[in-house]
Amino acid sequence: YEISACLVGSEMCIRDSINAEYGLFPDHRPMSKSSLKPLHAHPTQEQRDARKIKKAKVPVKYTDLQPFKKKDFDEFIQVCLDTGSDWLKAFDKGGCTVWNLKSKDQDIKTVKVRVIWKDVEPDMVYDVLHDHEFRECWDENMLDGYAVEIINKTNEVGYYAGKMPKGISNRDFCNKRGWQRRKSDGLWVIINESVNHPYCPEYKGFIRGWSHRTGSLLRKLEGGGCEFVYCTRSEPRGWLPTWAVNWVMTKFTPKLMDKIHSAVLSYGSWKSQSSRANYKPWLDDQQDNPEKKFTKEELQKIKFRGDDIYIPSKKGWDVATEDDDEDEANEKKNMKNSKEDDD
């Protein structure tokens, strides 16, 4: 074990240099809580074990998935800036506005949130949204997350598992993700959509959600500051009660914006103390030709999230089976009872 600086400045934590665990004593007891409430300790060993994953060398190219095109980003930007009458305002307080979109398809939920932050710049928010290691520190809803496949320097496939309120099954996603910086327009864009991938099977205990198109738009404000628009068009799948949908729009989303804002304010200090303070591979994005493929030599040199990342072991997968139908039926039963209580 070695001592290393933790997220909260003067506090220290034990680092297991073999297993790369942070914020834990050798017997896996949590260390003292962070003095910064919006930030949280590094994931516990139990959280790591929950995904039954192992370390592997950096994945490069497994499938024939294609990178996002310029038109995909243009279409997403138009949705973010759209203020048509089909968008119904669900929340508007403290500089945070949330809308949901009218839709005949009740299974697909489209939600958009807009905030203005005058004390942070868009490139700072862009770094926080990209930094996988830092997300483990501030996103208390994240149960697991890792890169699965690198398509090119501006596109990847990633896995994310998040926890839901008590009584509702947790959701996870396997998404293709792409990003662009358009500094001449003062725009930073990140988008994703769900894909099927051989290294992302459905896990027992999770319902696999589906993102039709989700992302973030960052726009530089005159005089300094940032406009942040997050928009998601997705299917949570499984059965969700009405109160859960309302909770996402009026409670969860505004709270998430506050957490991201607090994380951005803390990121500079955290990154400067990191052993890889200058490590930001998302900025190496081939601006002249963002859709360019890797060369063979580049593939051999590339490092993403350090020397290794997490990939499920074929032997270690806890893959969902038909037996899990009973779990889903029990969830629906619980949600039905909850709905009756709400009525």
N, C-alpha and C positions, 0 to 999 in steps of 0.2 A: 504494500500500500504506500501511497505517496500523498503528501498534502498539496492541495492546489487551491487557487482562488475560486470562490464560488460566485454565483450571480450577484450577490448583494454586497459587493465591495469588501468591507473589512471582515465579514464572516468567512470562515474557512470550512472546507468539507473534506472528507476522506474520499480519495479516488482509488478504486480498484483498477490498476493499470492493465490487468489481464482481461477483465470482463467489461471494462469501460463503464462502470457504474459510478454515479455521482450522488452526493447528498445522503449517503448512508454510512453507518458504522459497519465494520466487518460482518456483524451478525444480522445486517439488513434492518436494524432499527433506524427509523427516520431521525435526522439530526434536527437541531432547533429550527423553528419556523422562521421563514423570511420576515424581515422587518418591513418589507414592502408587500402589502397585502395582495395587490394585483398579480404578483409574481409567485410562482410555486416551485417547490423542490423538484429535482430531477426525478424521472420515473423510477418507481420501485422495482425490485427484482420480480415481485409478483406481477406487475404490469408487463414486464418483459416476457415472463413465462406464459402469460395469458395468450400470447400470439404463437407460442411454440416456434420460435424462429432461431436461426443460427447465423453466424457471420459467414460471409462469402466474399469473394473478390468482386470488384465493381462489375455490374452487369452492363453489357454494351448493346448488343443487338440480337434479340430473340425472334422478333416477329416482323411482319411487313407493314406495320402501322406507319402511316404517313404524317408528316408534321402539319400543323395548322397553316392555312394560307392567309394571305393579306386580307382577303374578303371576309374570312371568319372573324378577324379582329374588327374590321370595319362594321360588320353587322352587329357585333356585340356593343361597340361604342354607340351606335344608333339607338339600341335598346336602352342603354344607360341614360342617354340624353333625352329620350322620349318622355313627353309630359302630357300625352293624350288622355282623354276622358275614361279610357278603359282601366287606367291605373287608379285604384281606390286607396285613399289614405287610411292606414290602420293605426299609425302612431306618429305624433309630432310633438316632441318635447326636448328641451335642452339642446337644440341645434341638431337633433337626430330625427330624420323623417323616414318612415317605413311605408311602402305601398305594396299591395298585392294586385295581381292582374286578373281581370275577369276571364274565365275560361269555361268552356263547355265540358272539358275533360277534368273531372273532379280529382283524378289520380295525380295529375301534374300540378305542382304548386309553383307559382312564379312570384317571387318576392324581391323587392328592390329597396335598398337603404342608402341614404345619402347623409354625409356629415361634412362639416367644415371645421378644419383644424388650422388655426392661424399660428400655432406655435411649433409646427413641424413642417418639413419640406417633403414633397412627394417621393424623392429618391430615398429618404430615410424610411418611409412606410414601405416602399418597394423592397428594401433590404430585409425588413422584418418579415414580410410575407413570404420571402424566399428562403430565409435561413431556417433549415429544418432543425438544427441543433438548438437554436434559440426558442423555437416553438415549443419544445419539450419543457421549457421553463415557465412559459406564461399561459399556455393553453391547457387549463385543467380538465377540459372535456376530451382531450386526446388520450385515447388508450394506447394507440400505436400508430406509427407512420414511418414509411421508408420508401426509397426509390426502388423501382422494379426494373425499369429499362430506360436507357438513354437513347433517344431517337436521333437527336442532333443537339447542337449547343443551345437551342432555344425550345426544345421539346423533350419531354420525358413522360414516363408512366409511373404513377405513384400510388401507394396504398395509404388509406387513412381510416382509422376506426375511432368512433366517438361514442361517448356514453349519453344515454337518454334519461329523462326523469324516471323515478322509481315506478315500476309497474309496466314500463314500455321496453321492449327489446332494444338493445343497442344496435346502431347501424354502422355499416362500413361501406367504403367506396373504393373502386379501382378506376382511376381516372387518367386519361391522357391530358397533359398540361403543357401549355405553351405561353410564351411571353414576348413582349416587344416594348422597346423604348423608342418613343417618337419625340425626341427632345425638341426638334424644330417646331412641333405642335404643342409642346408642353404636356405630353401625355405619356403615361406608363400604363401598360395593359397586361393583365394575366387572365387567361381563360382555361377552362377545362371541360371535358366531356367524358362520360364513362365508356369503358371498353371492356371486352372480355380478354383475359390474358392467362396463359398457362401457369404463370407464377402467382396468380391471384385467384385461387379457388374460393368458393364460399365456405366460410368458417362456421362451425357449430356455435350457437349462442349469439350470432349476429344475423341481422337481416340486411341483405345487400341492396343498398340504395342505388339509384340511377340518376346521374346528372346529364340532362339533355344539353345544357350549356350554362355554365356558372363561371363567374369571374369577378375581377376587380378592375376599376378604372380610376386612375389617379391623375388629377389635373392641377397644374401649378397655377396659383392665384397671383394676380398682379399685386405687388406690394408685399409678397411673401405669404406662405401658408399653403394649404393643400385642400382640395376637394376630393373626397373619397366616396366612390359609388360602388356598392357591392350588389350584384344581381345574380339570382339563381333561378333556374328553371329545372326542377328535378322531381323525381318520384321517390318519396321515402319508402314506398312499398310497405307490405304488411298493413295492419289496420291502425289508424291513429284517431283518437277521439277529437271532437271539435275543440275542446279546451287545449289540447296539445298544439294544434295549429295556431290558435290565438296566442298561446304562450310563446311560441317561436317569434311571432311578429311584434308582440308588445313587451316581452320580458327578455327573452334570450338574445335577440338581435341587438337591441340597444346596449345590453350589458356587454356583448361581445365587442361592440365598437369601443366602449370604454376600456376594455382590456387591451385591445390593440393599441389604443392611444397611449396608455400607460406603458406598454411594452416598447413603443417607439421612443418614448422619453428616456427609457432605461437602456436602450440598445447600445448606444455609443459607449457607455461605461463598461457594459458587459463585454462588448466585442474587443475593446482595447485591452482587456485583461485576458482575453482568450489566447491560447497558444497559436491560433491561426487568425490573428487580428486582420490580416490583409486578404484572407481567403474568402472571395466572393465570386464563385464561378459563374453565377447568373449574370454578371456584368461582361463576361467574355462571350458576347452574343452575336458576333459577326454582323454588325449593323448594315454593312453594304450588301450582304446577301444572307438574310437570316434563315433561309430555307436550305442553305448549303449543307450537304451531307459531310460527315466526318471522313477524313482520309484515313488510310490504314495506320499511318504513323501517328496521327492524332489520337486514334483509339487506344494505341499502346501507351500513350503518355497521360491520357486524361485521368483526373482524380475528381471524384464527386463525393462530397461529404466525407472527406478524409480518405484513408487507404482502403476502407471497406465500408459496406453498408449491409443492411439486413435483408435477407431473402429467405423465404420459407424453405425448409428442408423437405424434400419429397417424402422422406420417411417420417418427418415430424409434423406434417400437415394434420390439423384436426379438421378434416373436411366435413361439411354438412352432408347428411344422408337423408333418406326418406323417413328415418326414425324421428327426424326433427319436426315433422309435420305435427306431431303431438304437442311439441313446445309452442308452435305457432297457434294451434287451436286453443291452448290454455291462455295465451296472451290475448287472443280475441275475446275469450270469455271474460277475462279480467277487465278489458277495456269496455266491454258491453255493460258490465256492472258499474264501472266508473261513470259511463255516460248516463245511465239511469239515475245515479246519485246526483249528477250535475243537473239533470232535468228536474 
